[in-house]
Amino acid sequence: MPNPKPSLSLFLSAYYFFYFSLVGVYVIFLPKVLLELGYTTAEVGIIYAAAPFMRFLLPFLFRHFVSLTFRVYLLALLMTFVSTLLFLGTVDDFWLYFLANLLLGASMGISLPYVETIALASLSKNRYGKVRLWGSLGFMGIALLLGKILSAPYEALYYLAATAFLTLIFGGILIRHDTIDYPGTQDNRSFSLGKYWAFWLSVFLMQVGFGGFYNFFTIYQTDHGVSLEVTSWMWSFGVVCEVLMLYFQGPLLHRNLLNILKFATLVTAGRWLILYLFPDSIGFTFASQSLHAVSFALYHTAAITYVFSLYTQKKLAQQFFLGIAFGLGGSVGALLSGQIYGENIFLIEALITLAAFFVLWIHQKRKEEILS
């Protein structure tokens, strides 16, 4: 693969940085903002189910009715920014704010798969991780910055709009680098989830297994006597390990991607088992956080690269990956973890992730039969 123009790497890095800064503001700070504005925890849960649900529904719409062209992508970038502005005017009304979140989820669920397709088509496997890590830096940077300077609830909404605007600017520049053909909706209709159903079930289960971590890791640690400050360092350490993996993972991605996915899934099951067996151990918990490099960074890159190679409808395939994994899997994982939270939560998450490993093994066997 030829080396991309330096400007492409620069603009991709900027897009990832501000897109995931936007995600950081939305995920880390806005739930607390809503509670301060009088929302109940149940209402916050409903609000945060809206965006993932839209990410799940969108690929089915694009499969039958819409092609992901640069015009649709630009509209999605614009609507992402508009929805953050709507937050400022609707946050005091639950249902209007819920609708604004639906718009945000739909818009962000369109733009990221489009950019991922450009990156995978234009960058070598070695280069992709070094560009993608800027998203992790954006997420961590906004967390550290706003954690120190936020003093009023509405300030977080201003930062949300600012990061959405910068995502719009740098994302818009990327359309000139799009070299992927736009399949018509007739071509998209031939896209099949059933042919590789075991793979899609595995990525769904993998993200369901992350539900306890994303939603209850902080609570789990503090319930076992770990201070909030130390827990925040655990989060940051995990992101640092993720960044290091993204930077150095290139040579690994030239190996068998399915074997990498199986390895990463099995490591993730072990990660949750460590949290279950040693809940009071700071050392073992930091060790489990180091595995974020494998269970998120390596797994995610291998998965989207594998999906890119598996289907000819490449943008649609990335949309389905985002929708099934982080959309449906994220929603079910969040709801399930709320029901099972307790001493055994990470044991159950480990078993779910182990099931994802065995289903992925089934996929590999079925794919070998199909190819033969």
N, C-alpha and C positions, 0 to 999 in steps of 0.2 A: 504494500500500500504506500503511495507517495506521501511525502511529508506534507501536511496541510499548511496553508498560509499562516504565518504568525498571527495575523489579525483574527483568524477563525478561532484559534486557541484562546486568544485574549478575550474575545466576545463570549465564547462559550463559558470561560472561567467566570466572567462577570455575571452572566445570566445565572449560572449555578449559585454563585455567591449571594446574589440578591433574592433569588427564588427561595433558597433555603433559609435566608435571613427572615423572609416573610413567613415561612413555615415556623421558624423559631418563635417569632412574636405571637403567632396565632396559637401555637401549641403550649408554649411555656407560660405566657403572661395573660392571655385573654381569659382563661378560665377563672383566674383569681380576680380579674377585673369584673367579670360577670357576678361573682359572689359579692363583691364590694358594692355593686349596683343593685343588689337585692334579689338576684336570681337564686333559686334553690339548687341544690346539687342535682336533683332529678331533671330540672330544666337545663342545666349545663350539659348533662348527659345526652339529652335529646338534641340540643344544639350541635354537639360534637359528633353525633351520628349522621348529621345531614350531609356534610361534605363527602365523607367516605361512601355514603350510599349513592351519591350522584356519580362518583368516580366508577362505581360498579355498573350503573345503568348505561353510561355513555357509550361504551363500546358496542352494545347491541343496537343503539341508534345509528352509529357510524357504519355498522355492518350492513344495514339495510337501506339507509336513506341519505347519508351524507358522506362525502369524501373529505379527508383531512388535508385540504389545500392550504396554501399560504394565506389566503384571505380568511378562511375559518380560523387559522392559527392567530392571525393579527387581531381578529375580533375577540378571540378568547383572552389575549393579553390585555386588550382594552377593557373587557368586562371584568377581568380580575381587578384592575385598578378602580373601575366604577363601583364594584361591590364593596371595596374597602371604604370608599367615600360614603356609600349607603350605610355602612356600619355606624358612622358618626351620627346619622340622622335617625336610625332605627333601633339603636341598642337599648333604648328605654321601653320598647314595645316587643314583647317576646315573639309574636308571630311574624311581624315585619322583619325582625332581626333573623328569625329562622329562615325566611325566604331569601334574605341577603346571603346567608350562609349556603343555601342551595346553589345560588348563582356563583359564589366563590368556588365551591367544590367542583361544579361543572367546568368552569373556566380553567382552573388549575389542572383539572384532569385532562384537558385538551392540550395545553401548551407543553407540559413536560414530556409526554411521549413523542411529540413532534421534534423537540430539541434532542432527545435521546437518540432518535433515528439519525439525525444529522451527525451527531457525535460518533455514533457507531459506524456510520458509512464513511466518515472522513478521517477519523483518527485511528492509529494503530492501537493494538491492545495494550502496548506499553504506554502510549501517550494518553489513552482515555482516562486511566486512574489518576494521572497527574493533573488532568484538567478537572475531573469530577470532584477531587478532594476540596476544591474551593467551595463547594456546597457545604461540606462539613465545617470548614473554617467559618463560613457565614453563619451557620447555625450556632456554633460555639461562640463566635464573636458577639452576636447580638444578645445571647444569653448573659455573657459576662458584662456587656455594656449596660443593658437595661436593668440588670440585677443591681447595679450600683446607682443609677441615676433616676429611675422612675420614682416619681413622688405623688402622682395623681392618676386615677384610673384612665382618664381620657388621653393621657400622653401616649399610652400603648397603642391606641387607635391611630394617632398621628404617625407613629413609626411604622405601623402596618401599611398605611397609605403611601408613605415615602418609599418603603421597600417595594411595594407593588408598582409604583411609578418607575423606579429604576429597573425593575424586571421588564416592564413594558419597553423602555428605551433600548436596553441591550438585547432583549429578545427580538425586537423588531428588526434589528440590524442583521440577525442571523438568516433571514429569509433568502438573502442573496447567495447563501452557501448551501441551499437545499438542492441536492442533485438526485433525490429519490423520485421516481415516477409516481404519479397520483393514480392509483387504480380506481376505476369507476365503482359505483355501488354494486354493479353486476359482478365484478371481480371479487369484491369484498364478501358477497353472499356465499362464495365458495369456501370462505374461511371456516374451519371446523375445529371446535373444541373437543368433540367426541373422539376424533382420531387419536389425540394424545391426552385423553381424559385424566389419566393417572398423573401426568405432569402437573396439570392444572389443579387437581385435588391436592397434590403435595405442596405447591406454593401457597395454596389457601390454608392448609393445616399449619404450615411453617409460620405464617403471620398470626394465626389464631394463638399459637404458642407464645408469641411475643406480647399478647395482651396483658398478661400479668406484669411483665417488665415495664412496658410503656406507661401503664396506668397506676401500678401499685409498688414499684420498686422503692420509691422514696418512703412511702408509708410503711412498707415491710421492714426496711432498715431501721427507721426511727422507732418502730414498735419493738425492735430487738436491741434497743439501747444505743444505737449509733446516732451521733449528733447530726443535725441538718447540715452543718458546715462540712463534715466529713463525707456525708452522702453526696453533697454537691461536687466534691472532688472526685468521688467515684464516677459520677456522670461524665465529668470533664476528662478523666483518665480514659474512659471508654471511647470518647470521641478522638482523643489523641491517638490511640491505638488504631482506630478506624482510618485516620488520615495517613498514618504510616503504611498501613496495608494498601490503601489506594495508590500511594506513591510507588511502592515496590512490587505490586502484584503482577506486573506485566508478564514476566516470564512464566508465571503459573498458568496464565490464561491460554498459553499455547499448548497446554496439556488437554486431556479429555475433559470437556466441560461437565459432562454428567457425573464423572467421578469426583470432580471438585464439588459439585452440588451435594452429592451424597456425603462426602467428607464434612462439608460445612454444616449440613443438617445434623449429622451425628454429633459433631462438636457442640452444636447449640443445645441438643438434648443434655449433653454432659454439663453444659454451663448452667442450665436450670437445676440440674441435680445437685450441683455444688451449692447453690443458694438454698436448696432445701436441707441439705445435710449439715451445712455450717452457717446457719443464719446469724450467729453471734460473732463470727470470726471476720475481722476487718481484712486480714491477710488473704483469706480464701475468697472474700468478696471482691477484692481488687483483682485477684487472679481470674475470677469469673468475668470481670469487666474487660480484662485484656482480650478475652475471647470474642469481644465485639468486632475485633478486626476480621475474624473469620465468619462469624454468624451474621454480620450485616454487610461489611464492605466486600469481602471476597464473594459471599453468597450472592449479593445483589448484582455485582458486575458480571459474575458467571451466568446468572439467570437471564439478565436482559441480553447478554451476548448470545446465549443459547437460543432464546426466543427469536432473536434477529436472524439466526441461521436456520431456524426451523420452518419459518413461513415466508412466502413471497409477499404477502400483504404486511409489510414491515411496520408501518405506522399503526395499523389496526392491531397488530400483535402486541406492540408496546402498550397500547391503550388497554387491551385485555389483561396484560400482566399487571399494570397499575390498578385496574379495576378489581380483579379477582384477588390479588394479594393484599394490597394496602386498602382497597375499598371494602370488599366483602369480608376478607380475612381480618382486617383491622376492626371493622364494626362488630363482627361476631366475637373477636378476641376481647374487645373492651366490655361488651355485655357479659360474656362468660366470666371474665376475671372478677367482675363486680359480684357475681353470684357465688363464686368459689373462694373468695379471699379468706385467708386464714393460714394456719401452719402448713397446710398441704398444697398451697396454691402452686408452688414451683415444682412439686412432684407431679401434679396433674399436667402442668405445662410441659414438663420433660416427657411424659408419656404421649402427649399430643404430638410433640416434635418427633419423637421416635416413630410414631405412626406415619408422619410425613416422610421419614427416611425409608420405611418399608414400601410405601406407595411409590416413591421415586424409583426404587429397585424394580418394582413391577413395571413402571414406565420403560425402564431401560430394556427389560426383557421383551416387552411388547414391540418396542421400536426395532429391536434386532430382528424380530419375526417379520415385521412389516418390510424392512429393507431386504430381507432374504427372499 
